[in-house]
Amino acid sequence: MSERVESVQPRGGTVLRGGTVIDVAGERRVDVRLVDGRIAETGDLPADGDAEVIDVTGLVVAPGFVDLHTHLREPGMTEAETIETGSRAAALGGYTAVVAMPNTDPTQDCVSVVEFVRSQGRSAGLCDVHPSGSITVGRAGEQLTPFAELASVGVHLFTDDGSGVQDDGLMRRALEYAGELGLVLAQHCEVSSMTTGAVMHEGECCSHLGLPGWPALAEELMVHRDIELVRLTGAPVHLLHLSTARSVALVRAAKADGLPVTAEATPHHISLTDERLGSFDPLFKVNPPLRTMADVEAVRDGLVDGTIDAIATDHAPHPPQAKERPLDAAPPGMLGLETAFGVARAHLDLELRELIGLMSWRPAAIAGLADRHGRPVEAGEPANLAVLDPDGRWTVDPGRLASRSTNTPFTDVPLVGRTRHTFLHGVAVVRDGVATR
């Protein structure tokens, strides 16, 4: 578990001195003063005896990251994670906001559960926690949730993540309903009839190991269906954790047609392949599964050329006893919040500004948070910031991660890039790589 230090908001504010600002406007060398939750000024700032000065020479000051896809497990599965521990992991990873997935127990399909998650985030969170809502009641795929009622308490993104909406007609009605309300539906693309019993990607490695396979087509059929439903309804859809080359090609074509389709990719789908399952280690079991190197390269290309809009962690904690089951019985999922920047920096051939955009202002726009997160680092803007060491090299020790679980696939893997400080509403929630509470 990560150590913690105390944080006290300085009376005269905080000055970040000597760093390079990178935001949607570009790159520049300026100091940044934070006062009362906002950026008070930028420039070559003089010494101020009442302000705390933090030397960030050689570091990058950027808008905080936004994760579109975080499983915080609370309510119901707090042995794996809580809103407090998950948000601490997020802050340590440079995130100032996360969208909490609805596959909790009970499901986030009603105002009372959504408000519980939001309240826990406000009282215990080290980042802003924004609950999503499920598309269907109980994520059962049969009855739509009350979108308007949930939207009235601030829910913007709806998803049955962990399950794709299998009923074509129901998904059409959901898109029409969401389109009228200005909401975004996020789809877990999986035709479930094709994946029963599957534990890994269906391919050469799967055949060699004698394990039940998960065909790429199970994802691609739903990607295709939902793109065509967007074409029919005009409503936007966000496609979760794309993992195959054909899925990327379908989204690229949809964007060329001008359709309101966005997509995300995870750090593990740009860094790991199905060959990792050769050890039969459940740490590498995930949904959708790790794919081939050709798929990995296609997903990377999609991030580089703008086909894929965001990097999202799909942070999915599980307690050790669950991941220690045999491969076919172990649940899918991996930790991701603390390692996402380091993995992406190590595996993507991208300018730093483009990478930060994939993790900050672009996901903020999809999540409906662009008024608070991913903002330019300018006077008057909210002080939700990450201070990054873009070339810092490190390796992961699962026992020192903030999450209540330890199921990372990146143990002892060299990573590049790490968060040094994180500021939420102007207050340091991470200092020198240590959470303040």
C-alpha positions in Angstrom: 0.0 0.0 0.0 1.3 3.5 -0.9 2.5 5.7 1.9 0.6 8.9 2.7 1.6 12.4 3.7 -0.5 15.2 5.0 -1.6 18.1 2.7 -2.5 21.6 3.9 -3.6 24.2 1.4 -1.1 27.1 1.6 -2.5 30.4 2.7 -0.9 32.3 -0.2 -1.5 29.6 -2.8 1.0 27.4 -4.6 3.5 28.3 -7.3 4.7 25.6 -9.7 8.0 27.0 -10.8 10.3 26.1 -13.7 8.1 23.5 -15.5 6.9 23.2 -19.0 3.2 23.5 -19.5 1.6 21.2 -22.1 -2.1 21.6 -22.8 -4.6 21.8 -25.7 -3.0 25.2 -26.6 0.5 23.8 -27.0 3.7 23.8 -25.1 5.4 26.7 -23.2 7.7 27.4 -20.3 5.8 29.3 -17.6 5.3 29.3 -13.9 1.8 28.6 -12.6 0.1 30.0 -9.5 -2.8 28.2 -7.9 -5.1 30.0 -5.5 -8.5 29.0 -4.1 -9.0 26.1 -6.5 -8.1 27.9 -9.6 -5.2 29.0 -11.7 -4.6 32.6 -10.6 -1.8 33.5 -13.1 0.9 32.1 -15.3 4.1 33.6 -16.6 7.5 34.4 -15.1 6.2 34.8 -11.5 8.1 36.7 -8.8 8.8 35.3 -5.4 5.9 35.6 -2.9 6.6 34.9 0.7 3.0 33.8 1.4 3.0 31.1 -1.3 4.4 27.6 -1.3 6.8 27.2 -4.2 7.3 23.8 -5.7 10.3 23.4 -8.0 9.1 21.5 -11.1 12.1 22.1 -13.3 12.4 19.4 -15.9 8.8 18.3 -15.3 5.6 18.9 -17.3 2.6 20.7 -15.9 -0.6 19.4 -17.7 -4.3 19.2 -17.2 -5.1 16.2 -15.0 -6.0 12.9 -16.7 -9.6 11.7 -17.1 -10.4 8.0 -17.1 -13.6 7.0 -19.0 -13.6 3.5 -17.6 -12.9 2.8 -14.0 -14.3 0.0 -11.9 -14.3 1.2 -8.3 -16.4 -1.8 -7.1 -18.3 0.1 -4.4 -21.0 -0.6 -3.5 -21.0 -4.3 -3.1 -17.4 -5.6 -3.8 -15.3 -3.6 -1.4 -13.0 -6.6 -0.8 -11.5 -5.7 -4.2 -11.6 -1.9 -4.1 -13.4 1.0 -2.6 -14.0 4.5 -3.9 -11.3 5.7 -1.5 -8.6 3.3 -2.6 -9.5 3.4 -6.2 -9.5 7.2 -6.3 -6.1 7.2 -4.5 -4.7 5.0 -7.2 -6.2 7.4 -9.8 -4.6 10.4 -8.2 -1.2 8.6 -8.1 -1.6 8.0 -11.8 -2.2 11.7 -12.5 -6.0 11.4 -12.8 -8.2 14.2 -11.5 -11.5 12.6 -12.6 -12.8 9.1 -13.3 -16.0 7.7 -14.6 -17.2 5.0 -12.3 -18.6 1.9 -14.1 -22.1 0.8 -13.1 -21.5 -3.0 -12.6 -21.6 -2.6 -8.8 -23.9 -4.5 -6.4 -26.5 -3.0 -6.5 -26.2 -1.7 -10.1 -26.0 2.0 -10.8 -29.4 2.0 -12.4 -31.3 4.3 -10.1 -30.8 7.7 -8.4 -30.1 6.3 -4.9 -27.1 4.2 -6.0 -25.7 6.9 -8.2 -26.0 9.4 -5.4 -24.3 7.0 -3.0 -21.3 6.7 -5.4 -21.2 10.4 -5.9 -21.4 11.1 -2.1 -18.6 8.6 -1.4 -16.5 10.2 -4.0 -17.0 13.7 -2.4 -16.2 12.5 1.1 -13.4 10.0 0.5 -12.1 10.5 -3.0 -8.8 11.9 -4.0 -10.2 12.7 -7.5 -13.6 13.7 -8.8 -15.7 10.5 -9.1 -18.5 10.7 -11.7 -20.9 7.8 -11.7 -22.1 6.3 -15.0 -25.5 4.8 -15.3 -26.4 1.4 -16.7 -28.2 1.2 -20.0 -30.6 -1.5 -18.8 -32.0 -2.2 -15.3 -29.6 -4.5 -13.5 -27.5 -4.7 -16.7 -29.9 -7.5 -17.6 -30.4 -6.3 -21.2 -34.2 -6.3 -20.9 -35.5 -2.9 -19.8 -34.1 0.5 -20.2 -33.1 2.5 -17.1 -34.8 5.9 -16.5 -32.3 7.9 -18.5 -34.0 11.3 -17.9 -34.2 10.7 -14.1 -30.5 9.8 -13.9 -29.5 12.7 -16.3 -31.3 15.1 -13.9 -28.8 14.2 -11.2 -25.8 14.6 -13.5 -25.2 11.2 -15.2 -23.9 11.8 -18.7 -22.5 8.4 -19.8 -24.5 5.1 -19.8 -23.2 1.6 -20.3 -23.8 -2.0 -19.4 -20.0 -2.5 -19.3 -19.1 -6.1 -18.7 -22.1 -7.0 -20.9 -23.0 -5.8 -24.4 -26.6 -4.9 -25.1 -27.5 -8.0 -27.1 -31.0 -7.0 -28.3 -30.8 -4.9 -31.5 -34.2 -3.3 -31.0 -33.5 -2.4 -27.4 -30.2 -0.8 -28.4 -31.9 1.2 -31.1 -34.5 2.6 -28.6 -31.7 3.3 -26.1 -29.8 5.4 -28.7 -33.0 7.3 -29.7 -33.8 8.0 -26.1 -30.2 9.1 -25.3 -30.0 11.2 -28.4 -33.1 13.2 -27.4 -31.5 13.9 -24.0 -28.0 14.7 -25.2 -26.5 11.7 -23.4 -23.7 9.3 -24.5 -24.1 5.5 -24.6 -20.9 3.5 -24.2 -21.0 0.0 -25.6 -19.2 -3.2 -24.4 -18.8 -4.8 -27.8 -19.3 -8.5 -27.3 -21.8 -10.9 -28.9 -22.2 -13.2 -25.9 -23.4 -16.2 -27.8 -20.0 -16.4 -29.4 -17.9 -16.2 -26.2 -19.5 -18.7 -23.9 -16.7 -20.5 -21.9 -14.0 -18.5 -23.7 -10.8 -17.6 -21.8 -8.5 -16.1 -24.4 -8.3 -14.9 -28.0 -9.3 -17.4 -30.6 -6.2 -18.0 -32.7 -3.0 -19.9 -33.1 -1.9 -19.5 -29.5 -5.3 -20.6 -28.3 -5.2 -23.7 -30.4 -1.7 -24.6 -29.2 -2.7 -24.3 -25.6 -6.0 -26.1 -26.0 -8.0 -23.3 -24.4 -11.5 -22.2 -25.4 -11.2 -19.3 -27.8 -12.8 -15.9 -28.0 -13.2 -14.8 -31.7 -12.4 -11.3 -32.8 -15.7 -11.4 -34.7 -17.6 -11.4 -31.4 -16.4 -7.8 -30.9 -16.5 -6.7 -34.5 -20.1 -7.8 -35.2 -21.3 -5.5 -32.4 -19.0 -2.7 -33.4 -20.6 -2.9 -36.9 -24.1 -3.1 -35.5 -23.8 -0.1 -33.3 -22.2 2.0 -36.1 -25.1 1.2 -38.3 -27.5 2.1 -35.5 -25.7 5.4 -35.1 -26.2 5.9 -38.8 -29.9 5.2 -38.4 -30.6 7.3 -35.3 -27.9 10.0 -35.5 -27.2 9.5 -31.8 -23.6 9.2 -30.6 -22.0 6.0 -29.3 -18.8 5.5 -27.5 -17.1 2.1 -28.1 -15.3 0.7 -25.1 -11.9 -1.0 -25.1 -11.4 -1.8 -28.8 -9.0 -4.7 -29.2 -9.0 -5.9 -32.8 -7.6 -4.6 -36.1 -11.0 -4.9 -37.8 -12.8 -3.0 -35.0 -10.3 -0.1 -35.5 -10.9 -0.2 -39.3 -14.7 -0.1 -38.8 -14.4 3.0 -36.5 -12.1 4.6 -39.0 -14.6 4.2 -41.8 -17.5 5.4 -39.6 -15.6 8.6 -38.8 -14.8 9.1 -42.5 -18.6 9.0 -43.0 -19.0 11.7 -40.4 -20.8 9.6 -37.8 -20.7 10.6 -34.1 -18.7 7.6 -33.0 -15.9 7.7 -30.5 -13.7 4.9 -29.1 -11.2 4.1 -26.5 -8.3 1.6 -26.0 -6.7 0.3 -22.9 -3.0 0.3 -21.9 -2.9 -3.5 -21.9 -4.3 -3.8 -25.5 -1.4 -1.7 -26.8 1.3 -3.5 -24.8 0.4 -7.2 -24.2 -0.5 -10.1 -26.6 -2.3 -13.4 -26.2 1.0 -15.2 -25.9 1.1 -14.1 -22.3 -1.6 -16.7 -21.6 1.0 -19.4 -22.4 1.9 -19.4 -18.7 -1.8 -20.0 -17.8 -1.5 -17.1 -15.4 -5.0 -15.5 -14.7 -3.3 -12.1 -14.3 -3.4 -11.9 -18.1 -7.1 -12.9 -18.4 -9.1 -9.8 -19.4 -12.3 -8.9 -21.3 -11.9 -8.4 -24.2 -9.0 -10.7 -24.3 -5.4 -9.9 -25.2 -5.1 -10.2 -29.0 -2.3 -10.8 -31.5 0.6 -8.5 -32.2 -1.2 -7.5 -35.5 -4.1 -6.3 -33.4 -1.9 -4.5 -30.9 -0.2 -2.7 -33.7 -3.6 -1.7 -35.3 -4.8 -0.4 -32.0 -1.6 1.6 -31.6 -2.1 3.0 -35.1 -5.7 3.9 -34.3 -4.5 6.0 -31.3 -1.8 7.7 -33.3 -4.0 8.7 -36.3 -6.9 9.8 -34.2 -9.3 6.9 -35.0 -9.4 6.0 -31.3 -10.1 9.1 -29.2 -8.9 8.1 -25.7 -6.8 5.9 -23.6 -9.0 4.4 -20.8 -7.7 2.1 -18.2 -10.6 -0.4 -17.6 -9.1 -0.6 -14.1 -10.7 -3.8 -12.8 -9.4 -4.9 -9.4 -10.0 -8.4 -8.1 -8.9 -9.8 -4.7 -6.0 -12.3 -4.7 -8.2 -15.3 -4.0 -10.2 -14.6 -7.1 -7.2 -14.3 -9.4 -5.6 -17.4 -7.9 -8.3 -19.6 -9.3 -7.7 -21.8 -12.3 -7.6 -19.8 -15.6 -11.1 -20.9 -16.7 -12.6 -19.9 -13.3 -10.8 -16.7 -12.6 -12.5 -13.4 -13.4 -11.2 -11.2 -16.2 -9.6 -7.9 -15.4 -6.5 -5.9 -14.6 -5.4 -2.9 -12.6 -4.6 0.1 -14.7 -4.8 3.5 -13.0 -1.3 3.9 -11.6 0.4 2.4 -14.6 -1.5 3.8 -17.6 0.7 6.8 -18.4 3.9 4.7 -18.0 2.6 1.9 -20.2 1.3 4.3 -22.9 4.5 6.4 -22.9 6.6 3.2 -23.3 4.5 1.7 -26.2 3.2 4.6 -28.3 5.1 6.5 -30.9 3.4 9.8 -30.0 4.5 13.3 -29.2 3.9 14.0 -25.5 1.2 16.5 -26.1 -0.8 14.0 -28.2 -0.5 11.4 -25.5 -1.6 13.8 -22.8 -4.6 14.7 -25.0 -5.6 11.1 -25.3 -5.6 10.9 -21.5 -6.9 14.4 -20.6 -9.0 16.7 -22.7 -10.2 14.2 -25.2 -11.8 11.8 -22.7 -13.0 14.8 -20.7 -15.1 15.9 -23.7 -16.6 12.4 -24.2 -17.4 12.2 -20.5 -19.1 15.6 -20.4 -16.5 17.0 -18.1 -14.8 19.5 -20.4 -15.9 22.4 -18.3 -13.9 21.2 -15.3 -11.2 18.8 -16.5 -8.7 18.8 -19.3 -8.9 22.6 -19.3 -6.1 24.9 -20.6 -3.5 25.8 -18.1 -4.5 29.5 -18.0 -5.6 32.1 -15.5 -9.2 31.6 -14.3 -9.3 27.9 -15.1 -9.9 25.1 -12.5 -6.7 23.9 -10.9 -7.0 20.2 -11.8 -3.5 19.4 -12.8 -0.9 16.7 -13.1 2.8 17.3 -12.8 4.6 14.6 -14.8 8.1 13.3 -15.1 7.7 12.2 -18.8 11.0 10.2 -19.0 11.1 8.8 -15.5 11.8 5.1 -15.6 10.3 2.7 -13.0 9.0 -0.8 -12.4 5.8 -1.9 -10.7 5.8 -3.4 -7.2 2.2 -4.7 -6.7 2.5 -4.5 -3.0 3.1 -0.8 -3.1 0.1 0.1 -5.4 -2.7 2.0 -3.8 -5.4 -0.3 -4.9 -6.9 -2.8 -2.5 -6.1 -5.5 -5.0 -2.7 -6.4 -6.7 -3.8 -7.9 -10.0 -1.4 -5.9 -12.3 0.0 -7.6 -15.4 3.0 -5.2 -15.3 5.0 -6.5 -12.3 8.7 -5.7 -12.9 8.0 -4.4 -16.4 10.0 -1.3 -17.3 7.7 1.7 -17.6 8.5 5.2 -18.9 6.8 8.3 -17.4 5.4 8.9 -13.9 3.2 11.3 -12.0 5.1 13.5 -9.5 2.3 15.7 -8.2 -1.5 15.8 -8.7 -3.7 18.9 -7.8 -7.4 18.5 -7.3 -9.2 21.9 -7.1 -5.9 23.5 -6.3 -5.0 21.2 -3.4 -2.1 18.7 -3.7 -3.5 15.2 -3.4 -0.2 13.7 -4.5 3.2 15.2 -3.6 6.4 13.7 -4.9 4.7 10.5 -5.9 3.0 10.0 -2.5 -0.7 10.4 -1.8 -1.5 13.1 0.8 -4.3 11.1 2.4 
